[in-house]
Amino acid sequence: MAAIESVTKETSCCSHSSCCAPQEPIVRDKPKVGRNDPCPCGNGRKFKKCCGKNR
C-alpha cells in the first residue's frame, strides 16, 4: 500500500507551482462561438443545432 501512495504523490506534483512550468493561456484566432449564434460553417442554423450538436 505504501508503494501506491508514493506513486500518487509523485504524479500530483502539479499542485505545487515551484516544480512545474506555468501554463500558457489559450488564445483563439476567431471569437468564441456561442450556442445561439449562427453556425460558422455557413449552414444558417444555430450552432447548437448544427456543428455544436456533436460536442
C-alpha positions in Angstrom: 0.0 0.0 0.0 2.9 2.4 0.7 4.2 2.0 -2.9 0.8 3.1 -4.3 0.8 6.2 -2.1 4.3 7.2 -3.1 3.4 7.0 -6.8 0.3 9.1 -6.2 2.3 11.8 -4.5 4.9 11.8 -7.4 2.2 12.2 -10.1 0.4 15.0 -8.2 3.4 17.4 -8.3 1.5 19.9 -10.4 -0.3 21.2 -7.3 3.0 23.0 -6.5 3.9 25.9 -8.7 7.6 25.6 -7.9 8.2 22.3 -9.7 6.0 22.7 -12.8 6.3 25.2 -15.7 3.5 27.8 -15.9 0.8 27.0 -18.4 0.2 29.5 -21.2 -3.3 30.8 -21.7 -5.4 29.7 -24.7 -5.5 32.3 -27.5 -8.3 32.0 -30.1 -7.8 33.1 -33.7 -11.5 33.9 -34.0 -14.1 35.0 -31.4 -15.8 32.2 -29.4 -19.0 30.9 -31.0 -22.0 30.9 -28.6 -24.7 28.3 -28.6 -27.3 30.6 -30.1 -25.0 32.3 -32.6 -25.2 31.3 -36.3 -23.0 28.3 -37.2 -19.7 29.3 -38.7 -20.0 26.5 -41.3 -22.5 28.8 -43.2 -25.5 26.4 -42.9 -27.7 29.2 -41.5 -28.7 27.2 -38.5 -27.8 27.9 -34.9 -24.5 26.4 -33.7 -26.3 24.3 -31.1 -28.5 22.6 -33.8 -25.6 22.2 -36.3 -21.9 21.6 -35.5 -22.4 22.0 -31.8 -24.8 19.1 -31.6 -22.0 16.6 -31.6 -20.0 18.2 -28.8 
